[in-house]
Amino acid sequence: MCRTVPDGRKPAPRRPHLPLRPLWLCRVCAAPWPCPVARLALRQEYAHDRIALSIYLCTVLHDAAADLYRLNPHDGPDPAALYVRFLGWATLPQP
């Protein structure tokens, strides 16, 4: 099934909301990654393996903390804020 826009043209393909390292911003919407769209995509991708999602997010949290600290060693990233950003949303029960 192919989506079309009102004038009949095919729309541009959707780009995945991936992180731009070392800033850890979304490459598409420039929000802090994981942005809401990336979170939704990750929940869908790992819908049947929430433990694997947590392990993946722990890995990227570790990478992000290292990258963000390297960018700004004097005011390094707040560990609590990084936890909420990378893991806090994933531990909430699914609706």
Buried (B, 14 or more C-beta within 10 A) or exposed (E): EEEEEEEEEEEEEEEEBBBEBBBBBBBBBEEBBBBEBBBEBBBEEBEEEEEEBBEBBBEBBEBBBEBBBEEEEEEEBEEEEBBEBBBEBBEEEEE
